Amino acid sequence: MVDILQGGVRDQVDSDSSGAINNFAVTNITEAFSMNCDAEAGALAVADTLATLIRVLIRKGIINGTVA
């Protein structure tokens, strides 16, 4: 089962002009902590690395969002 994460206590809630809360939502994540920037990384490698970073930031309570 995949972890569903929610922002932590340090999260600052950002909202748009209508008051809707901005959240990151990441699905179908494949954990990737490295990416070779000297070679063609490809969109999937970049997306996996970015999704992993977003998940780490949510776990630390820096941003708000969900990862499933």
C-alpha positions as CSV (number, residue, x, y, z in Angstrom):
1,M,0.0,0.0,0.0
2,V,1.2,3.5,-0.8
3,D,1.7,6.1,1.9
4,I,-0.7,9.0,1.8
5,L,1.1,12.0,3.3
6,Q,-0.3,15.3,4.5
7,G,1.7,18.5,5.3
8,G,3.3,18.9,8.7
9,V,3.1,21.5,11.5
10,R,5.6,23.9,9.8
11,D,3.5,24.2,6.7
12,Q,2.3,27.6,5.8
13,V,-1.0,27.6,4.0
14,D,-1.1,29.4,0.7
15,S,-4.3,30.2,-1.0
16,D,-5.3,31.8,-4.3
17,S,-7.4,34.9,-4.7
18,S,-10.6,33.0,-4.1
19,G,-9.3,31.5,-0.8
20,A,-8.8,28.0,-2.2
21,I,-5.8,26.3,-0.5
22,N,-2.9,25.3,-2.7
23,N,-1.7,21.7,-2.3
24,F,0.7,19.6,-4.2
25,A,-0.8,16.2,-5.3
26,V,1.6,13.5,-6.6
27,T,0.5,10.1,-7.8
28,N,2.2,7.1,-9.3
29,I,5.5,8.0,-7.6
30,T,8.7,5.9,-8.2
31,E,11.3,6.9,-5.6
32,A,14.4,8.5,-7.2
33,F,17.0,10.4,-5.3
34,S,19.5,10.8,-8.2
35,M,19.4,12.0,-11.7
36,N,22.2,12.2,-14.2
37,C,22.1,15.8,-15.6
38,D,25.0,15.2,-18.0
39,A,22.9,12.7,-20.0
40,E,19.4,12.8,-21.4
41,A,17.4,12.3,-18.2
42,G,14.0,12.1,-19.9
43,A,10.7,13.4,-18.6
44,L,10.1,10.3,-16.4
45,A,13.4,10.6,-14.6
46,V,12.8,14.2,-13.9
47,A,9.2,13.6,-12.8
48,D,10.3,10.8,-10.4
49,T,13.1,12.9,-8.9
50,L,10.7,15.9,-8.5
51,A,8.0,13.7,-6.9
52,T,10.5,12.3,-4.5
53,L,11.6,15.8,-3.5
54,I,8.0,16.9,-3.0
55,R,7.4,13.9,-0.8
56,V,10.4,14.7,1.4
57,L,9.3,18.3,1.8
58,I,5.8,17.2,2.8
59,R,7.2,14.8,5.3
60,K,9.3,17.5,6.8
61,G,6.2,19.8,7.0
62,I,7.7,22.4,4.7
63,I,4.9,22.2,2.1
64,N,1.4,20.9,2.1
65,G,0.1,18.2,-0.2
66,T,-0.5,14.5,-0.7
67,V,1.5,11.7,-2.2
68,A,-0.3,8.5,-3.2
